């Protein structure tokens, strides 16, 4: 099939312009998401590279091909830097950018003065292989779990690296003619591949942004906005699963109900900002003192709850005492350092171990009762909850029947 190569270049260039516009719009809509500005620059560089190739087709001006190569590399560098920023990794250092750009310029200048289309195509393909592979590695080694759109975009760059590696091998063996204006050669396929990659990568960027926004919404729905820990709703869902697991495997499970003592005084005397800072400080201490598998939640106001899997009441009491003493000591140290006259804030903790007939409401209720007892006895202390098994009507009937049988046996023995 014979293509009008210049028309094809125009079509691909216009598609790149629209994709670059979509990336720019994406950045303008979500300017706080890191990396999106770099993606927009990458799209603009790709579109500019194609117009320079078109300029070569019209004017046959050799430097336009060299400049096109430079903009292709710059576009890949911007995309790489944008992906690093997006996944919260450090951006490319100025040294890396300078070294890669300088190396590319030297390489392009050397090839430019050779006046060899084969060498130019090979050099361009090698640069694209290296940078595409680096971007693919960046996305496919992101912190787990890797979102689906990010994984798909990473594999798209990996396939792009493989395609251009084939281009390098084919050019090295002189198996195909190399001419950017050849209507029936490998150039047509590469232009169509460029079009497909531009659309695929832009779509991947849009979907990655959507996943990022959805993750943010999920986090807001499941976490307390001030402290960042789980909220009451998400805690209840996790607690039900942990209780079921505890019963299935016969493992103990304990719950801590915590309340900051005289917290209202801090808000009244020092303001709500000081109260918010105190809550965040307590969360930081709890994160340090509790285990990774423990489920920590802000239950409401100055109340917090922690679920401790594989922990008996005695072990939970040890953990609660460690948390209580650490918070009291750090609060006292903070008051001395800041020179405020406010009293040292402490925490009271009620501890309840999961019983055979407990549900989440009864477990919370028993821990809350123990917390109330701890506060009534002077605050800044931990208290274990009592557990009284429920006596069902069936058990009562069985107990009465056993008692009657026992009395009949005793009467029979006496009469005998």
C-alpha positions as CSV (number, residue, x, y, z in Angstrom):
1,X,0.0,0.0,0.0
2,X,1.4,3.4,-1.1
3,X,0.8,6.3,1.4
4,X,1.1,10.0,0.8
5,X,3.9,10.3,3.3
6,X,3.6,14.1,3.8
7,X,-0.2,13.8,4.5
8,X,0.5,11.0,7.0
9,X,3.1,13.1,8.8
10,X,0.6,16.0,9.0
11,X,-2.1,13.7,10.3
12,X,0.2,12.3,13.0
13,X,1.5,15.7,13.9
14,X,-2.1,17.0,14.3
15,X,-3.0,14.0,16.5
16,X,0.0,14.8,18.6
17,X,-1.1,18.4,18.9
18,X,-4.5,17.3,20.1
19,X,-3.0,14.9,22.6
20,X,-0.6,17.6,23.9
21,X,-3.7,19.8,24.3
22,X,-5.4,17.1,26.3
23,X,-2.4,16.8,28.6
24,X,-2.3,20.5,29.0
25,X,-6.0,20.6,29.9
26,X,-5.4,17.8,32.3
27,X,-2.7,19.7,34.0
28,X,-4.8,22.9,34.2
29,X,-7.7,21.0,35.7
30,X,-5.5,19.3,38.4
31,X,-2.5,21.6,38.9
32,X,-1.8,20.2,42.4
33,X,-1.1,16.7,41.1
34,X,2.7,16.4,40.6
35,X,4.0,15.5,37.1
36,X,1.1,16.6,34.9
37,X,2.9,19.7,33.8
38,X,5.9,17.6,32.6
39,X,3.5,15.4,30.7
40,X,2.1,18.4,28.9
41,X,5.7,19.6,28.0
42,X,6.4,16.1,26.7
43,X,3.4,16.2,24.4
44,X,4.4,19.6,23.1
45,X,7.9,18.4,22.4
46,X,6.6,15.3,20.4
47,X,4.3,17.5,18.3
48,X,7.1,20.0,17.6
49,X,9.4,17.1,16.5
50,X,6.8,15.9,14.0
51,X,6.4,19.4,12.5
52,X,10.2,19.6,12.1
53,X,10.1,16.3,10.2
54,X,7.4,17.7,8.0
55,X,9.6,20.8,7.5
56,X,12.3,18.5,6.2
57,X,9.8,17.0,3.8
58,X,9.0,20.4,2.4
59,X,12.3,22.2,2.5
60,X,14.8,19.3,2.8
61,X,16.6,21.3,5.5
62,X,18.9,18.8,7.2
63,X,19.1,20.5,10.6
64,X,15.4,20.0,11.0
65,X,15.8,16.3,11.4
66,X,18.6,16.8,14.0
67,X,16.3,19.2,15.9
68,X,13.5,16.7,15.7
69,X,15.7,14.1,17.3
70,X,16.5,16.5,20.1
71,X,12.9,17.3,20.8
72,X,12.0,13.5,20.8
73,X,14.7,12.9,23.5
74,X,13.6,16.0,25.5
75,X,10.0,14.8,25.3
76,X,10.9,11.4,26.7
77,X,13.0,13.1,29.4
78,X,10.0,15.3,30.4
79,X,7.7,12.3,30.5
80,X,10.2,10.3,32.6
81,X,10.5,13.2,35.1
82,X,6.7,13.6,35.1
83,X,6.2,9.9,35.9
84,X,8.7,10.1,38.7
85,X,7.0,13.1,40.2
86,X,3.6,11.4,39.8
87,X,4.5,8.3,41.8
88,X,6.1,10.6,44.5
89,X,9.7,9.8,43.7
90,X,12.4,12.4,43.5
91,X,12.4,14.3,40.2
92,X,15.3,13.9,37.9
93,X,18.3,15.9,39.2
94,X,19.6,18.8,37.1
95,X,22.9,16.9,36.7
96,X,21.0,13.9,35.1
97,X,19.1,16.3,32.8
98,X,22.3,18.1,31.8
99,X,24.3,15.0,31.2
100,X,21.6,13.3,29.1
101,X,20.9,16.4,27.1
102,X,24.6,17.1,26.5
103,X,25.2,13.5,25.5
104,X,22.3,13.7,23.1
105,X,23.5,16.9,21.5
106,X,27.0,15.5,21.0
107,X,25.5,12.3,19.5
108,X,23.1,14.2,17.2
109,X,25.8,16.6,16.1
110,X,28.2,13.8,15.3
111,X,25.5,12.0,13.3
112,X,24.4,15.2,11.6
113,X,27.8,15.8,10.1
114,X,28.0,12.2,8.8
115,X,25.1,12.8,6.5
116,X,24.0,9.2,6.9
117,X,20.3,8.3,7.2
118,X,21.1,4.8,8.5
119,X,23.3,6.2,11.2
120,X,20.8,8.9,12.1
121,X,17.9,6.4,12.3
122,X,20.0,4.0,14.4
123,X,21.1,6.7,16.8
124,X,17.6,8.0,17.2
125,X,16.2,4.5,17.8
126,X,18.9,3.7,20.4
127,X,18.0,6.8,22.4
128,X,14.3,6.0,22.3
129,X,15.0,2.4,23.4
130,X,17.0,3.5,26.4
131,X,14.6,6.2,27.6
132,X,11.5,4.1,27.0
133,X,13.0,1.2,29.0
134,X,13.9,3.6,31.8
135,X,10.3,4.9,31.9
136,X,8.9,1.4,31.8
137,X,11.1,0.4,34.7
138,X,10.0,3.4,36.6
139,X,6.3,2.6,36.3
140,X,6.5,-1.2,36.7
141,X,8.6,-0.9,39.9
142,X,6.3,1.7,41.5
143,X,5.3,1.0,45.2
144,X,2.8,-1.8,45.4
145,X,0.0,-2.2,44.7
146,X,0.6,-0.7,41.2
147,X,-2.7,0.7,39.8
148,X,-3.9,-0.9,36.6
149,X,-3.6,2.2,34.4
150,X,0.0,2.7,35.6
151,X,0.9,-0.9,34.9
152,X,-0.6,-0.7,31.4
153,X,1.3,2.5,30.6
154,X,4.5,0.9,31.8
155,X,4.0,-2.1,29.5
156,X,3.2,0.3,26.6
157,X,6.6,1.9,27.1
158,X,8.2,-1.5,27.4
159,X,6.7,-2.6,24.1
160,X,7.8,0.8,22.6
161,X,11.4,0.0,23.6
162,X,11.1,-3.5,22.0
163,X,9.8,-2.0,18.7
164,X,12.6,0.5,18.5
165,X,15.1,-2.2,19.4
166,X,13.9,-4.1,16.3
167,X,14.4,-0.8,14.4
168,X,18.0,-0.7,15.6
169,X,18.7,-4.3,14.5
170,X,17.0,-3.8,11.1
171,X,18.9,-0.6,10.5
172,X,22.2,-2.1,11.5
173,X,21.7,-5.0,9.0
174,X,20.6,-2.6,6.2
175,X,17.6,-4.8,5.8
176,X,15.3,-1.9,5.1
177,X,15.7,1.4,3.3
178,X,15.9,4.4,5.7
179,X,14.2,7.5,4.4
180,X,11.8,9.7,6.5
181,X,9.8,10.3,3.2
182,X,9.8,6.8,1.9
183,X,6.1,6.0,1.4
184,X,6.4,2.1,1.4
185,X,9.3,1.5,3.8
186,X,9.6,1.1,7.5
187,X,9.0,4.8,8.0
188,X,5.3,4.4,7.4
189,X,5.0,1.7,10.0
190,X,7.0,3.9,12.5
191,X,4.8,6.9,11.9
192,X,1.7,4.8,12.5
193,X,3.3,3.3,15.6
194,X,4.2,6.9,16.8
195,X,0.5,7.8,16.4
196,X,-0.7,4.7,18.3
197,X,1.9,5.3,21.1
198,X,0.9,8.9,21.5
199,X,-2.8,8.1,21.9
200,X,-2.1,5.1,24.2
201,X,0.3,7.1,26.4
202,X,-2.1,10.1,26.6
203,X,-5.0,7.8,27.5
204,X,-2.8,6.1,30.1
205,X,-1.9,9.5,31.6
206,X,-5.6,10.4,31.8
207,X,-6.5,7.1,33.4
208,X,-3.6,7.3,35.9
209,X,-4.9,10.7,36.9
210,X,-8.4,9.3,37.4
211,X,-7.0,6.5,39.5
212,X,-5.1,9.0,41.6
213,X,-8.2,11.1,42.2
214,X,-10.3,8.0,43.0
215,X,-7.6,6.9,45.5
216,X,-7.8,10.4,47.1
217,X,-11.6,10.1,47.4
218,X,-11.3,6.7,48.9
219,X,-8.8,8.0,51.4
220,X,-11.1,10.8,52.4
221,X,-14.0,8.4,52.9
222,X,-11.9,6.0,55.0
223,X,-9.6,8.2,57.0
224,X,-9.8,11.1,59.4
225,X,-8.9,14.3,57.5
226,X,-6.9,15.8,60.5
227,X,-4.8,12.9,61.8
228,X,-4.8,10.6,58.7
229,X,-5.8,7.5,60.7
230,X,-8.9,5.3,60.0
231,X,-12.3,6.8,60.7
232,X,-15.1,5.1,62.6
233,X,-16.8,3.7,59.5
234,X,-13.7,2.0,58.1
235,X,-12.7,0.7,61.5
236,X,-16.0,-1.1,61.9
237,X,-15.6,-2.9,58.6
238,X,-12.0,-4.0,59.5
239,X,-13.0,-5.0,63.0
240,X,-15.7,-7.4,61.8
241,X,-13.2,-9.2,59.6
242,X,-10.6,-9.3,62.4
243,X,-13.1,-10.7,64.8
244,X,-14.2,-13.4,62.3
245,X,-10.5,-14.3,61.7
246,X,-9.9,-14.4,65.5
247,X,-12.7,-16.9,66.0
248,X,-11.8,-19.0,63.0
249,X,-8.3,-19.6,64.1
250,X,-8.8,-19.5,67.8
251,X,-6.6,-16.5,68.3
252,X,-7.1,-13.8,71.0
253,X,-8.2,-10.3,70.1
254,X,-8.2,-7.2,72.3
255,X,-9.5,-3.7,72.0
256,X,-8.2,-0.4,73.5
257,X,-10.6,2.5,74.0
258,X,-8.6,5.7,74.6
259,X,-9.6,9.2,75.6
260,X,-7.4,12.2,76.2
261,X,-7.9,13.5,79.7
262,X,-9.1,17.1,80.1
263,X,-8.8,17.8,76.4
264,X,-11.4,20.5,76.5
265,X,-9.2,22.6,78.7
266,X,-6.6,22.7,75.9
267,X,-9.1,23.9,73.4
268,X,-10.5,26.5,75.8
269,X,-7.1,27.9,77.0
270,X,-4.9,27.5,73.9
271,X,-7.3,27.3,71.0
272,X,-8.3,24.6,68.6
273,X,-5.0,24.7,66.7
274,X,-3.2,23.6,69.8
275,X,-5.9,20.9,70.3
276,X,-5.4,19.7,66.7
277,X,-1.6,19.6,67.2
278,X,-2.1,17.5,70.4
279,X,-4.3,15.0,68.6
280,X,-1.7,14.6,65.8
281,X,1.0,14.2,68.4
282,X,-0.9,11.4,70.1
283,X,-1.5,9.7,66.8
284,X,2.3,9.9,66.0
285,X,3.1,8.3,69.4
286,X,0.5,5.6,68.9
287,X,1.9,4.8,65.5
288,X,5.3,4.4,67.1
289,X,4.2,2.3,70.0
290,X,1.6,0.0,68.4
291,X,2.4,-2.8,66.0
292,X,2.0,-2.7,62.3
293,X,-0.8,-5.2,62.4
294,X,-2.8,-3.2,65.0
295,X,-5.8,-1.3,63.6
296,X,-5.8,2.3,64.9
297,X,-8.8,4.6,64.5
298,X,-10.0,8.1,65.6
299,X,-13.4,7.2,67.0
300,X,-14.6,10.8,67.5
301,X,-13.4,14.0,69.1
302,X,-10.5,13.1,71.4
303,X,-11.5,9.4,71.5
304,X,-9.4,6.7,69.8
305,X,-9.7,3.0,69.4
306,X,-7.1,0.3,68.6
307,X,-7.8,-3.3,67.7
308,X,-4.9,-5.6,68.6
309,X,-5.0,-9.0,66.8
310,X,-3.3,-12.0,68.4
311,X,-3.1,-10.1,71.7
312,X,-4.7,-11.3,75.0
313,X,-6.0,-8.8,77.6
314,X,-2.7,-9.1,79.5
315,X,-0.6,-8.3,76.4
316,X,-2.9,-5.5,75.4
317,X,-2.5,-4.1,78.9
318,X,1.2,-4.0,78.5
319,X,0.8,-2.2,75.1
320,X,-1.7,0.3,76.6
321,X,0.7,1.1,79.5
322,X,3.5,1.6,77.1
323,X,1.4,4.0,75.1
324,X,0.1,5.8,78.2
325,X,3.5,6.4,79.7
326,X,5.1,7.5,76.4
327,X,2.3,10.0,75.8
328,X,2.5,11.4,79.3
329,X,6.3,11.8,79.2
330,X,6.3,13.4,75.8
331,X,3.4,15.8,76.7
332,X,5.3,16.9,79.8
333,X,8.5,17.4,77.8
334,X,6.6,19.5,75.2
335,X,5.0,21.7,77.9
336,X,8.4,22.4,79.4
337,X,10.0,23.1,76.0
338,X,7.2,25.4,75.0
339,X,7.0,27.1,78.4
340,X,3.2,27.0,78.5
341,X,1.3,26.9,81.8
342,X,-1.2,24.3,80.6
343,X,-1.4,21.0,82.5
344,X,0.3,18.0,81.0
345,X,-2.3,16.1,79.0
346,X,-2.6,12.4,79.7
347,X,-4.6,9.5,78.3
348,X,-6.9,7.0,80.0
349,X,-7.4,3.6,78.4
350,X,-10.0,0.8,78.7
351,X,-9.1,-2.7,77.6
352,X,-11.4,-5.5,76.6
353,X,-10.6,-8.9,75.2
354,X,-13.0,-10.5,72.7
355,X,-15.4,-13.0,74.4
356,X,-17.2,-16.0,72.9
357,X,-20.5,-14.1,72.6
358,X,-19.1,-10.6,71.9
359,X,-19.9,-8.6,68.8
360,X,-18.3,-5.3,67.9
361,X,-20.9,-3.3,69.8
362,X,-20.6,-5.3,73.0
363,X,-16.8,-5.3,72.8
364,X,-16.7,-1.5,72.4
365,X,-19.2,-1.2,75.2
366,X,-17.1,-3.2,77.6
367,X,-14.0,-1.3,76.7
368,X,-15.8,2.0,77.1
369,X,-17.0,0.9,80.6
370,X,-13.5,0.1,81.6
371,X,-12.4,3.5,80.2
372,X,-15.0,5.3,82.4
373,X,-13.8,3.4,85.4
374,X,-10.2,4.5,84.6
375,X,-11.3,8.1,84.4
376,X,-13.4,7.9,87.6
377,X,-10.4,6.6,89.5
378,X,-8.2,9.6,88.7
379,X,-7.4,9.4,84.9
380,X,-4.0,8.7,83.4
381,X,-4.4,5.0,83.9
382,X,-5.4,1.7,82.2
383,X,-8.3,-0.6,83.2
384,X,-9.2,-4.1,82.1
385,X,-12.8,-4.8,81.4
386,X,-14.6,-7.6,83.0
387,X,-16.2,-10.3,80.9
388,X,-19.4,-12.1,82.0
389,X,-20.6,-14.7,79.6
390,X,-24.3,-14.5,78.7
391,X,-26.6,-17.2,80.0
392,X,-29.0,-18.2,77.4
393,X,-32.5,-19.7,78.0
394,X,-31.3,-23.1,76.7
395,X,-28.5,-23.1,79.2
396,X,-30.9,-22.2,82.0
397,X,-33.2,-25.1,81.1
398,X,-30.3,-27.5,81.0
399,X,-29.1,-26.2,84.4
400,X,-32.6,-26.7,85.9
401,X,-32.8,-30.2,84.3
402,X,-29.4,-31.2,85.7
403,X,-30.4,-29.9,89.1
404,X,-33.7,-31.9,89.1
405,X,-31.8,-35.0,88.0
406,X,-29.3,-34.5,90.7
407,X,-32.1,-34.2,93.4
408,X,-33.9,-37.3,92.1
409,X,-30.7,-39.3,92.3
410,X,-30.0,-38.1,95.8
411,X,-33.6,-39.0,96.9
412,X,-33.3,-42.5,95.3
413,X,-30.0,-43.2,97.1
414,X,-31.4,-42.1,100.4
415,X,-34.5,-44.3,100.0
416,X,-32.4,-47.2,99.0
